[in-house]
């Protein structure tokens, strides 16, 4: 397989890792998270939708800083909220990210940090296997 578009590669990798992470954390098959179900995910009392709204309004770095400063890496619901944050961010096009001082590489880097901090470093082998 040849991937000509790095953006699509990063998005695919993050989606795959989120799917596996969900399965590992909750012991059930992850298909996709529908918008109404996202409301159950929070980080320190702040709803995932609030973080996604910040992304949409261009406050990506601010949203990520709040998320990472307040996350409890031992709480699987908070880790899942952060994973969904990065998945959502990975789906934004490069132009949107660039206009808001962010890149696809930063999305992947942030997601990798999340996996390491929460003890799911083994999932990084998915990235290495595909690179």
C-alpha positions in Angstrom: 0.0 0.0 0.0 1.2 3.5 -0.8 0.0 6.5 1.0 0.5 9.7 -0.9 -1.2 12.0 1.5 0.5 12.2 5.0 -2.7 13.9 6.3 -4.8 10.8 5.5 -2.2 8.5 6.9 -2.1 10.3 10.3 -5.9 10.4 10.4 -6.1 6.7 9.7 -3.5 5.8 12.2 -5.1 7.8 15.0 -8.5 6.4 14.2 -7.1 2.8 14.3 -5.3 3.5 17.6 -8.4 5.0 19.1 -10.4 2.0 18.1 -7.9 -0.4 19.7 -7.6 1.8 22.8 -11.3 1.8 23.3 -11.4 -2.0 22.9 -8.6 -2.4 25.5 -10.1 0.0 28.0 -13.7 -0.9 27.9 -13.5 -4.6 26.8 -16.0 -4.1 23.9 -15.7 -3.5 20.2 -15.3 0.1 19.1 -17.0 1.0 15.8 -17.4 4.7 16.1 -18.5 7.3 18.6 -21.6 9.1 17.6 -21.9 12.7 18.5 -24.6 12.3 21.2 -22.4 9.7 22.9 -19.5 12.1 23.1 -21.4 14.0 25.8 -20.6 11.3 28.3 -16.8 11.9 28.0 -15.3 14.6 30.2 -11.9 15.7 31.5 -12.0 17.3 34.9 -15.7 18.1 34.6 -15.3 19.8 31.2 -17.3 18.1 28.5 -15.6 16.7 25.4 -18.0 18.8 23.2 -16.5 22.0 24.9 -13.1 21.0 23.7 -14.3 20.2 20.2 -16.1 23.6 20.1 -12.7 25.2 21.0 -11.1 23.3 18.1 -13.8 24.5 15.7 -13.3 28.1 16.8 -9.6 27.9 16.2 -8.5 27.7 19.9 -6.6 24.4 19.3 -3.5 25.1 21.4 -5.6 26.5 24.2 -7.9 23.5 24.2 -5.0 21.1 24.2 -3.3 22.9 27.1 -6.5 22.8 29.2 -7.0 19.1 28.3 -3.4 18.1 29.2 -3.2 20.2 32.3 -6.3 18.7 33.8 -6.4 15.1 32.6 -6.3 12.2 35.1 -4.3 9.6 33.2 -5.6 6.8 35.5 -9.3 7.6 34.5 -10.1 5.6 31.4 -13.0 7.9 30.5 -10.8 10.9 30.6 -8.1 9.2 28.5 -10.8 8.2 26.1 -12.1 11.8 25.9 -8.5 12.9 25.1 -8.2 10.2 22.5 -11.4 11.4 20.8 -10.1 14.9 21.0 -7.0 13.9 19.0 -9.1 11.8 16.6 -11.4 14.8 15.9 -8.4 17.1 15.5 -6.8 14.6 13.1 -9.8 14.9 10.9 -9.3 18.6 10.3 -7.6 19.5 7.1 -4.0 20.8 7.1 -5.1 24.2 6.0 -7.4 24.7 9.0 -4.7 23.4 11.3 -2.0 25.7 9.7 -4.4 28.7 10.0 -4.7 28.0 13.7 -0.9 27.4 14.4 -1.1 23.6 14.5 0.0 20.7 12.3 -0.9 17.1 11.6 2.5 16.1 13.1 1.5 17.9 16.3 -1.7 15.9 16.4 0.2 12.6 16.1 2.8 13.8 18.7 0.1 14.8 21.2 -1.7 11.4 20.7 1.6 9.5 21.2 2.2 11.5 24.4 -1.3 10.6 25.6 -0.7 6.9 25.0 2.7 7.0 26.9 1.3 9.0 29.8 -1.7 6.7 30.2 0.3 3.4 30.0 -0.7 2.4 26.5 2.7 2.7 24.9 2.3 -0.7 23.2 -0.2 0.9 20.8 2.6 2.9 19.3 3.8 -0.3 17.6 0.8 0.2 15.3 2.4 3.3 14.0 5.9 1.8 13.8 4.5 -1.2 11.9 2.8 1.0 9.3 5.7 3.6 8.8 
